[in-house]
Amino acid sequence: MSAFLFAVMVWWTSNTIAHHFIHRPFFRRRSANRLFAIAMSAATGIPQALWRDRHLAHHAGVARRLRVSIDLMTQVAVVAALWAMLVDRAPLFFATVYVPGYLGGLLLCAAHGHYEHAGGTVSHYGRLYNLLLFNDGYHVEHHAHPGVRWSRLPERRDPRARASAWPAPLRWLDGTALDMLERLVLRSRVLQRFVLRTHGRALRDLVAHLPPVHRIAIVGGGLFPRSALILRSLLPAAEITIIDGNRANLDRARMWISSVPFVHAHYSVSDVSDVSDPSEASEESDTSDTSDTRGYDLVVIPLAFDGDREVLYTHPPAPAVIVHDWIWRRRAISRIVSIALLKRVNLVRR
């Protein structure tokens, strides 16, 4: 447990205090900033001059180069002296707590840096995370304005920014874990019944609050099309269209529900284009361009939606929008799908 806490401390300090210190040194006197950098080097085991050069090279988009300086040599000497003292006076602590925690902290920092830019720079707008990490989630905004104080970053929020429901160290859950769970459901009839039952109960409650619905667009409805299956039974008179950017997922979904139009396209809240009327869609559109949802009365957004989820709540793209979301993100009219799935559905209306 102590090793884990130390790993979290190394990761948290490196991505908050040390990070902000790189961009906006805390003191006016150069000597004070040097002393603070030495203290941070001892606290994290990471020479701050090395961390600073690496990070600024990242912002500049240039290759990292080792730059030997007095500051770097001083910080390395302090870290080495600390390690030597721990080996001499607390060898068991050093071997079982410090080293595992230190390596774990470096691993967390590596994962953090990787997922902040996997597939492009990504932001996370979760309130709790940004409270605890001084708006570290506003990463797109930070790269656009690296000199802006952390407390002012929410004022620079970019509505076009790619956003994730997960903070960077947990962002592997965005796609990999959800896709694995989805494919696991495909292999188990027990899980299929469970998913249909839990989602059906939640969606049934939300349908009672809907305005008149004639056209429904289900975004990301491929693989196991639970929303389409449930809404077809709850709203039998409505026309349902499934929009998915993955053709293989659409082919899989057609095995479950074949009587609806399938549109092979990527959906974006801001960059709208093609499909506005499901009556104009063939059984499957071959386009891979961005698709919009104008002309639909109800739009259903998946948990794996790759975009700024908050925009869906503040500027709904249809008269009614049902958003599959994590259980801690309650918005508007909301029902819990399953505590085990950590999931709820939110209904927002214009």
Solvent accessible surface area in square Angstrom, and as a share of the most:
residue,aa,sasa,rsa
1,M,170,0.76
2,S,62,0.40
3,A,23,0.18
4,F,120,0.50
5,L,99,0.49
6,F,33,0.14
7,A,7,0.06
8,V,48,0.28
9,M,68,0.30
10,V,0,0.00
11,W,30,0.11
12,W,75,0.26
13,T,10,0.06
14,S,4,0.03
15,N,17,0.09
16,T,0,0.00
17,I,56,0.28
18,A,0,0.00
19,H,15,0.06
20,H,31,0.14
21,F,20,0.08
22,I,11,0.06
23,H,39,0.17
24,R,115,0.42
25,P,76,0.48
26,F,91,0.38
27,F,92,0.38
28,R,249,0.91
29,R,182,0.67
30,R,179,0.65
31,S,68,0.44
32,A,29,0.23
33,N,25,0.13
34,R,116,0.43
35,L,122,0.61
36,F,49,0.20
37,A,10,0.08
38,I,45,0.23
39,A,58,0.45
40,M,14,0.06
41,S,0,0.00
42,A,31,0.24
43,A,49,0.38
44,T,0,0.00
45,G,1,0.01
46,I,27,0.13
47,P,19,0.12
48,Q,10,0.04
49,A,15,0.12
50,L,80,0.40
51,W,39,0.14
52,R,103,0.38
53,D,29,0.15
54,R,113,0.41
55,H,13,0.06
56,L,61,0.30
57,A,13,0.10
58,H,72,0.32
59,H,45,0.20
60,A,72,0.56
61,G,68,0.65
62,V,91,0.52
63,A,86,0.67
64,R,156,0.57
65,R,207,0.75
66,L,127,0.63
67,R,138,0.50
68,V,104,0.60
69,S,32,0.21
70,I,147,0.75
71,D,49,0.25
72,L,11,0.05
73,M,109,0.49
74,T,51,0.29
75,Q,6,0.03
76,V,64,0.37
77,A,60,0.46
78,V,46,0.26
79,V,8,0.05
80,A,53,0.41
81,A,62,0.48
82,L,45,0.22
83,W,82,0.29
84,A,62,0.48
85,M,89,0.40
86,L,27,0.13
87,V,79,0.45
88,D,111,0.58
89,R,189,0.69
90,A,33,0.26
91,P,80,0.50
92,L,135,0.67
93,F,92,0.38
94,F,35,0.14
95,A,62,0.48
96,T,74,0.43
97,V,28,0.16
98,Y,14,0.05
99,V,51,0.29
100,P,58,0.37
101,G,1,0.01
102,Y,31,0.12
103,L,102,0.51
104,G,23,0.22
105,G,0,0.00
106,L,65,0.32
107,L,129,0.64
108,L,53,0.26
109,C,31,0.19
110,A,62,0.48
111,A,28,0.21
112,H,1,0.01
113,G,33,0.32
114,H,111,0.50
115,Y,58,0.22
116,E,15,0.07
117,H,51,0.23
118,A,36,0.28
119,G,76,0.73
120,G,33,0.32
121,T,44,0.26
122,V,7,0.04
123,S,0,0.00
124,H,12,0.05
125,Y,28,0.11
126,G,14,0.14
127,R,192,0.70
128,L,123,0.61
129,Y,26,0.10
130,N,10,0.05
131,L,130,0.64
132,L,100,0.50
133,L,7,0.03
134,F,64,0.27
135,N,17,0.09
136,D,15,0.08
137,G,5,0.05
138,Y,22,0.08
139,H,7,0.03
140,V,26,0.15
141,E,2,0.01
142,H,14,0.06
143,H,51,0.23
144,A,68,0.52
145,H,65,0.29
146,P,52,0.33
147,G,46,0.44
148,V,32,0.18
149,R,120,0.44
150,W,78,0.27
151,S,47,0.30
152,R,125,0.45
153,L,5,0.03
154,P,54,0.34
155,E,114,0.51
156,R,107,0.39
157,R,77,0.28
158,D,33,0.17
159,P,90,0.57
160,R,192,0.70
161,A,9,0.07
162,R,89,0.33
163,A,6,0.05
164,S,12,0.08
165,A,19,0.15
166,W,20,0.07
167,P,21,0.13
168,A,2,0.02
169,P,18,0.11
170,L,77,0.38
171,R,18,0.07
172,W,115,0.40
173,L,36,0.18
174,D,44,0.23
175,G,43,0.41
176,T,79,0.46
177,A,16,0.12
178,L,30,0.15
179,D,56,0.29
180,M,126,0.56
181,L,97,0.48
182,E,33,0.15
183,R,99,0.36
184,L,96,0.48
185,V,14,0.08
186,L,28,0.14
187,R,209,0.76
188,S,30,0.19
189,R,187,0.68
190,V,103,0.59
191,L,57,0.28
192,Q,17,0.07
193,R,143,0.52
194,F,54,0.22
195,V,5,0.03
196,L,56,0.28
197,R,139,0.51
198,T,6,0.03
199,H,2,0.01
200,G,5,0.05
201,R,117,0.43
202,A,3,0.02
203,L,1,0.00
204,R,132,0.48
205,D,61,0.32
206,L,0,0.00
207,V,28,0.16
208,A,86,0.67
209,H,71,0.32
210,L,27,0.13
211,P,29,0.18
212,P,110,0.69
213,V,21,0.12
214,H,125,0.56
215,R,77,0.28
216,I,0,0.00
217,A,0,0.00
218,I,4,0.02
219,V,12,0.07
220,G,33,0.32
221,G,7,0.07
222,G,6,0.06
223,L,13,0.06
224,F,2,0.01
225,P,3,0.02
226,R,35,0.13
227,S,8,0.05
228,A,0,0.00
229,L,33,0.16
230,I,14,0.07
231,L,0,0.00
232,R,101,0.37
233,S,83,0.53
234,L,43,0.21
235,L,35,0.17
236,P,108,0.68
237,A,101,0.79
238,A,14,0.11
239,E,89,0.40
240,I,7,0.03
241,T,0,0.00
242,I,0,0.00
243,I,1,0.00
244,D,14,0.07
245,G,24,0.23
246,N,65,0.33
247,R,94,0.34
248,A,67,0.52
249,N,22,0.11
250,L,0,0.00
251,D,69,0.36
252,R,97,0.36
253,A,0,0.00
254,R,59,0.22
255,M,145,0.65
256,W,91,0.32
257,I,2,0.01
258,S,71,0.46
259,S,87,0.56
260,V,12,0.07
261,P,33,0.21
262,F,0,0.00
263,V,0,0.00
264,H,18,0.08
265,A,1,0.01
266,H,102,0.46
267,Y,26,0.10
268,S,29,0.19
269,V,35,0.20
270,S,79,0.51
271,D,89,0.46
272,V,61,0.35
273,S,47,0.30
274,D,73,0.38
275,V,18,0.10
276,S,39,0.25
277,D,27,0.14
278,P,4,0.03
279,S,80,0.52
280,E,136,0.61
281,A,20,0.15
282,S,68,0.44
283,E,102,0.46
284,E,40,0.18
285,S,24,0.15
286,D,109,0.57
287,T,38,0.22
288,S,62,0.40
289,D,89,0.46
290,T,31,0.18
291,S,0,0.00
292,D,0,0.00
293,T,4,0.02
294,R,125,0.46
295,G,44,0.43
296,Y,4,0.01
297,D,32,0.17
298,L,0,0.00
299,V,0,0.00
300,V,1,0.01
301,I,0,0.00
302,P,27,0.17
303,L,22,0.11
304,A,59,0.45
305,F,23,0.10
306,D,94,0.48
307,G,15,0.14
308,D,10,0.05
309,R,14,0.05
310,E,37,0.17
311,V,29,0.16
312,L,0,0.00
313,Y,22,0.08
314,T,79,0.46
315,H,129,0.58
316,P,20,0.13
317,P,23,0.15
318,A,1,0.01
319,P,53,0.33
320,A,0,0.00
321,V,0,0.00
322,I,0,0.00
323,V,0,0.00
324,H,5,0.02
325,D,0,0.00
326,W,17,0.06
327,I,32,0.16
328,W,136,0.48
329,R,29,0.11
330,R,165,0.60
331,R,53,0.19
332,A,70,0.54
333,I,54,0.27
334,S,8,0.05
335,R,78,0.29
336,I,81,0.41
337,V,1,0.00
338,S,12,0.08
339,I,130,0.66
340,A,88,0.69
341,L,62,0.31
342,L,82,0.41
343,K,15,0.06
344,R,22,0.08
345,V,0,0.00
346,N,0,0.00
347,L,1,0.00
348,V,15,0.09
349,R,118,0.43
350,R,177,0.65
